[in-house]
Amino acid sequence: MNQQQSTIWNSTGGNTWVAAQALLDHMFQPIEDLLMQAIPPATQSLLDVGCGTGSTTLAAARRLGADRRCTGIDISGPMITAARDRAAQAQSSATFIQADAQRHAFEPASFDAIISRFGVMFFDDPAAAFSALRRATRDGGTLRCIVWRAPEDNPFMTAAERSASALLPQLPARVPDEPGQFGFANRERVRTMLEQSGWRDIDIAPLDVACSFPEPDLLHYMTHMGPVGRLLQTAGESTRQQVAAVARAAFEPYVHGDQVRYTAALWDIRAGAR
């Protein structure tokens, strides 16, 4: 993972996700459920890549049982600390590693299944990362990752930056294929990368998932998450208020009573190790 991503996730980015843990877990619960349903019942050892604050790893441990090994890995110190705290509170058997999955020295053929919910798009060398994950997977093992499709397919996810661009001229432009939220938008690029990394039986299918969260959480979401939220951390109060006003108007089409609702446009990536 490149230094820029490491810096983000070990400072404001990681701390922001920890603070918004309950909101994000609620919003992405339907996606977590899809991942859990696809875990092969015979799985003895599972790796959750880019596990964040641990929700999916903990869910996998609940699904598989205490006699199975579920491990989450993430580069973010704040998020791994939160994940370990959650595991302790839940008396879960899940364990967590703070490391870059692209470079971590996994024991060869040590996992039956690898999963990820929005955790694999940040590698600076994705082919190397998935080669390392393939070596860590036993023959017959499985890979299941869910990632974002293109920005234009996800207007909810880009509403804040589109509405605030005039007020925040320093907003970074989205660059196709660069590490980040939409880094895996190009399906054929991802397919080629997986093939070159040694994965087989590759299937990358579009997946549309209805997501929601309580409307009172919208102000926090649009002023703290993503590139707009990072810039507002150091912005003046006047700028913060202006951005909040224009962003709230941009999100109005997604507000339905006391709920915010949108469709997440995703790729459902599946592959096998053989």
LOBA-360544 format. One line per field, with one value per residue (C-alpha): residue in three letters; chain; x, y, z. Coordinates in Angstrom, 1 decimal, always signed. Layout:
BEGIN
code = c(ALA, ...) $
unit = c(A, ...) $
px = c(X, ...) $
py = c(Y, ...) $
pz = c(Z, ...) $
***
This chain:
BEGIN
code = c(MET, ASN, GLN, GLN, GLN, SER, THR, ILE, TRP, ASN, SER, THR, GLY, GLY, ASN, THR, TRP, VAL, ALA, ALA, GLN, ALA, LEU, LEU, ASP, HIS, MET, PHE, GLN, PRO, ILE, GLU, ASP, LEU, LEU, MET, GLN, ALA, ILE, PRO, PRO, ALA, THR, GLN, SER, LEU, LEU, ASP, VAL, GLY, CYS, GLY, THR, GLY, SER, THR, THR, LEU, ALA, ALA, ALA, ARG, ARG, LEU, GLY, ALA, ASP, ARG, ARG, CYS, THR, GLY, ILE, ASP, ILE, SER, GLY, PRO, MET, ILE, THR, ALA, ALA, ARG, ASP, ARG, ALA, ALA, GLN, ALA, GLN, SER, SER, ALA, THR, PHE, ILE, GLN, ALA, ASP, ALA, GLN, ARG, HIS, ALA, PHE, GLU, PRO, ALA, SER, PHE, ASP, ALA, ILE, ILE, SER, ARG, PHE, GLY, VAL, MET, PHE, PHE, ASP, ASP, PRO, ALA, ALA, ALA, PHE, SER, ALA, LEU, ARG, ARG, ALA, THR, ARG, ASP, GLY, GLY, THR, LEU, ARG, CYS, ILE, VAL, TRP, ARG, ALA, PRO, GLU, ASP, ASN, PRO, PHE, MET, THR, ALA, ALA, GLU, ARG, SER, ALA, SER, ALA, LEU, LEU, PRO, GLN, LEU, PRO, ALA, ARG, VAL, PRO, ASP, GLU, PRO, GLY, GLN, PHE, GLY, PHE, ALA, ASN, ARG, GLU, ARG, VAL, ARG, THR, MET, LEU, GLU, GLN, SER, GLY, TRP, ARG, ASP, ILE, ASP, ILE, ALA, PRO, LEU, ASP, VAL, ALA, CYS, SER, PHE, PRO, GLU, PRO, ASP, LEU, LEU, HIS, TYR, MET, THR, HIS, MET, GLY, PRO, VAL, GLY, ARG, LEU, LEU, GLN, THR, ALA, GLY, GLU, SER, THR, ARG, GLN, GLN, VAL, ALA, ALA, VAL, ALA, ARG, ALA, ALA, PHE, GLU, PRO, TYR, VAL, HIS, GLY, ASP, GLN, VAL, ARG, TYR, THR, ALA, ALA, LEU, TRP, ASP, ILE, ARG, ALA, GLY, ALA, ARG) $
unit = c(A, A, A, A, A, A, A, A, A, A, A, A, A, A, A, A, A, A, A, A, A, A, A, A, A, A, A, A, A, A, A, A, A, A, A, A, A, A, A, A, A, A, A, A, A, A, A, A, A, A, A, A, A, A, A, A, A, A, A, A, A, A, A, A, A, A, A, A, A, A, A, A, A, A, A, A, A, A, A, A, A, A, A, A, A, A, A, A, A, A, A, A, A, A, A, A, A, A, A, A, A, A, A, A, A, A, A, A, A, A, A, A, A, A, A, A, A, A, A, A, A, A, A, A, A, A, A, A, A, A, A, A, A, A, A, A, A, A, A, A, A, A, A, A, A, A, A, A, A, A, A, A, A, A, A, A, A, A, A, A, A, A, A, A, A, A, A, A, A, A, A, A, A, A, A, A, A, A, A, A, A, A, A, A, A, A, A, A, A, A, A, A, A, A, A, A, A, A, A, A, A, A, A, A, A, A, A, A, A, A, A, A, A, A, A, A, A, A, A, A, A, A, A, A, A, A, A, A, A, A, A, A, A, A, A, A, A, A, A, A, A, A, A, A, A, A, A, A, A, A, A, A, A, A, A, A, A, A, A, A, A, A, A, A, A, A, A, A, A, A, A, A, A, A) $
px = c(+0.0, +1.4, +2.6, -0.3, -2.9, -0.9, -0.8, -4.5, -5.6, -3.3, -4.4, -7.6, -9.1, -8.7, -9.9, -12.9, -14.0, -13.6, -15.8, -18.4, -18.2, -21.9, -23.1, -21.0, -21.8, -25.5, -25.1, -23.1, -25.0, -26.6, -23.2, -21.8, -24.8, -24.0, -20.4, -21.4, -23.8, -21.1, -18.5, -18.1, -19.4, -16.3, -14.0, -11.5, -9.5, -10.6, -8.8, -10.6, -8.5, -8.9, -11.1, -11.4, -13.0, -13.7, -17.4, -17.0, -14.3, -16.5, -19.5, -17.4, -16.3, -19.9, -21.0, -18.2, -17.9, -15.2, -13.3, -12.5, -9.8, -10.9, -8.3, -8.7, -5.8, -5.7, -3.0, -4.8, -3.7, -6.8, -9.1, -7.3, -7.3, -11.1, -11.5, -9.5, -11.6, -14.8, -13.5, -12.7, -16.1, -17.9, -15.6, -15.0, -12.3, -11.5, -7.9, -6.5, -3.2, -2.1, -0.1, -0.1, -1.7, +0.4, +3.6, +2.8, +4.6, +1.6, +2.2, +1.8, -1.5, -2.8, -6.3, -9.3, -11.2, -10.4, -13.1, -13.1, -15.7, -14.2, -10.7, -8.7, -8.8, -5.9, -2.9, -0.1, +0.6, -2.6, -1.1, +1.6, -1.0, -3.3, -0.3, +0.6, -3.0, -3.0, +0.1, -1.6, -4.6, -4.6, -5.6, -9.3, -9.7, -11.9, -11.7, -14.8, -14.4, -17.0, -15.8, -17.2, -18.0, -17.3, -18.0, -20.6, -22.5, -22.4, -23.8, -24.5, -20.9, -19.7, -22.5, -20.6, -17.5, -19.5, -21.6, -18.7, -16.1, -16.5, -16.0, -13.1, -11.0, -8.2, -10.4, -8.3, -9.6, -10.6, -8.0, -9.1, -7.3, -5.5, -5.6, -8.7, -12.5, -13.0, -9.6, -11.3, -13.9, -12.4, -13.7, -11.4, -8.3, -9.3, -9.9, -6.5, -4.8, -6.4, -5.4, -1.8, -1.8, -2.7, -6.4, -8.8, -12.5, -12.8, -16.3, -16.9, -20.6, -22.4, -24.2, -26.6, -27.4, -30.0, -28.4, -29.8, -29.1, -30.9, -31.4, -30.0, -26.6, -26.5, -24.8, -22.0, -21.6, -21.3, -19.0, -16.7, -16.4, -14.4, -12.3, -14.6, -14.6, -10.8, -10.5, -13.1, -11.0, -8.8, -11.3, -12.7, -16.1, -17.6, -16.4, -17.7, -21.2, -21.3, -20.2, -22.7, -25.5, -24.7, -24.0, -27.3, -29.2, -27.3, -28.3, -32.0, -33.0, -31.8, -33.8, -37.0, -38.6, -36.3, -34.1, -31.4, -31.6, -29.4, -28.2, -24.6, -23.3, -20.7, -18.6, -19.0, -15.6, -15.2, -12.2, -10.7, -7.3, -6.3) $
py = c(+0.0, +3.4, +5.9, +8.3, +5.6, +4.6, +8.1, +8.7, +5.5, +5.9, +9.5, +11.4, +8.7, +5.9, +8.0, +9.2, +5.6, +4.6, +7.5, +6.6, +2.9, +2.4, +4.5, +2.6, -0.8, +0.0, +1.4, -1.6, -4.3, -5.7, -6.1, -7.8, -10.2, -11.1, -11.9, -14.0, -16.1, -16.9, -18.3, -22.1, -23.9, -26.1, -23.2, -23.7, -20.6, -17.2, -14.0, -10.6, -8.1, -4.4, -5.4, -1.9, -1.8, -5.6, -5.9, -8.5, -10.4, -10.7, -11.7, -14.4, -15.7, -15.8, -17.7, -20.2, -20.8, -20.5, -23.6, -21.9, -19.3, -15.9, -13.2, -9.6, -7.5, -3.8, -1.1, +1.3, +1.3, +3.2, +0.7, -2.4, -1.1, -0.6, -4.1, -5.7, -3.9, -5.1, -8.6, -8.5, -7.0, -9.7, -12.5, -13.4, -15.8, -13.4, -12.0, -9.0, -8.0, -4.4, -4.8, -4.1, -7.3, -6.6, -7.1, -9.2, -12.5, -14.8, -18.5, -20.3, -22.1, -21.0, -19.9, -21.6, -18.4, -14.8, -12.1, -8.3, -5.6, -2.5, -3.4, -4.3, -1.1, +0.7, -1.4, +0.4, -2.9, -4.9, -7.7, -8.2, -8.0, -10.7, -12.9, -12.7, -13.6, -16.5, -17.9, -17.6, -19.6, -23.4, -25.1, -25.3, -22.1, -19.2, -15.4, -13.2, -9.4, -6.7, -3.3, -0.2, +0.2, +3.6, +7.0, +7.8, +4.6, +5.8, +9.4, +9.2, +8.5, +11.5, +14.0, +15.8, +16.5, +17.4, +19.9, +21.4, +21.6, +25.4, +25.9, +23.5, +24.0, +21.9, +18.8, +16.1, +14.9, +11.3, +9.5, +6.2, +3.1, +4.9, +3.4, +4.5, +4.0, +3.5, +1.8, -1.4, +0.2, -1.3, -4.8, -6.1, -4.6, -6.4, -9.7, -9.5, -8.7, -11.7, -14.0, -12.8, -13.3, -17.0, -17.0, -19.1, -19.5, -15.7, -14.1, -10.4, -9.6, -6.2, -6.0, -3.3, -3.2, -1.0, +0.8, +3.1, +5.0, +7.4, +10.9, +12.5, +10.9, +12.6, +15.8, +13.9, +11.6, +14.4, +16.6, +13.9, +11.1, +11.0, +13.7, +16.5, +15.3, +15.2, +18.8, +20.1, +18.8, +21.9, +24.3, +27.4, +27.5, +29.6, +27.2, +24.2, +25.8, +26.7, +23.2, +21.6, +23.7, +22.9, +19.3, +18.9, +20.2, +17.7, +14.8, +15.8, +13.3, +10.5, +11.6, +9.7, +10.8, +9.8, +7.6, +8.2, +5.6, +4.9, +2.1, +1.0, +0.0, -2.7, -5.5, -8.9, -10.6, -14.3, -16.5, -19.9, -21.1, -24.2) $
pz = c(+0.0, -0.9, +1.7, +1.0, +1.8, +4.9, +6.1, +5.6, +7.3, +10.3, +11.0, +10.1, +7.8, +10.3, +13.2, +11.2, +10.4, +14.1, +15.1, +12.4, +13.1, +14.1, +11.1, +8.6, +10.0, +9.7, +6.2, +4.9, +6.8, +3.6, +2.0, +5.1, +4.9, +1.3, +2.2, +5.1, +3.1, +0.6, +3.1, +2.4, +5.5, +5.6, +6.0, +8.8, +8.4, +6.9, +6.2, +6.0, +4.0, +4.8, +7.8, +9.2, +12.6, +12.3, +11.6, +8.8, +10.6, +13.8, +11.7, +10.0, +13.4, +14.6, +11.5, +11.5, +15.3, +17.9, +16.7, +13.3, +12.7, +11.5, +11.0, +10.0, +8.5, +8.0, +7.7, +10.0, +13.6, +14.9, +13.2, +14.3, +17.9, +17.6, +16.1, +18.9, +21.5, +19.8, +19.7, +23.4, +24.3, +22.3, +23.6, +20.0, +18.7, +15.9, +15.8, +14.1, +12.4, +11.7, +8.5, +4.8, +3.2, +0.1, +1.9, +5.0, +5.3, +5.5, +6.1, +2.7, +2.1, +5.5, +4.6, +3.1, +2.3, +1.7, +1.9, +1.7, +1.9, +0.3, +1.6, -1.5, -3.7, -1.9, -2.9, -4.9, -6.7, -6.7, -8.8, -6.2, -3.4, -5.0, -5.7, -2.0, -1.1, -3.6, -2.0, +1.4, +0.2, +0.0, -3.2, -3.4, -1.4, -2.4, -2.8, -2.5, -2.6, -3.0, -4.4, -5.8, -9.5, -11.2, -9.7, -12.3, -11.2, -7.6, -7.5, -3.8, -3.0, -5.0, -4.1, -1.5, -3.6, -6.7, -4.7, -2.8, -5.6, -6.0, -2.3, -2.0, -5.1, -3.6, -3.8, -5.5, -8.9, -9.2, -11.3, -13.0, -11.6, -8.8, -5.3, -3.5, -3.3, -7.1, -7.8, -9.0, -11.2, -14.4, -14.5, -17.2, -15.5, -12.3, -14.2, -15.8, -12.5, -10.8, -13.7, -13.6, -9.8, -10.1, -9.4, -11.5, -12.1, -12.0, -12.0, -11.7, -11.7, -11.2, -7.9, -6.8, -3.1, -1.4, +1.6, +4.2, +7.4, +9.7, +8.4, +11.6, +10.7, +7.3, +8.5, +10.1, +7.1, +4.5, +6.5, +7.9, +5.3, +2.1, +0.4, +1.5, +5.1, +5.1, +3.8, +6.3, +9.2, +8.8, +7.2, +8.8, +10.3, +7.6, +4.9, +6.9, +7.1, +3.4, +2.4, +4.8, +3.2, -0.4, +0.3, +2.2, -0.8, -3.1, -0.8, -0.7, -3.4, -1.2, +1.9, +2.5, +5.7, +8.6, +6.4, +3.8, +1.0, -2.0, -4.2, -4.0, -7.4, -6.8, -8.4, -6.8, -7.4, -6.9, -7.7, -6.8, -5.9, -7.9) $
***
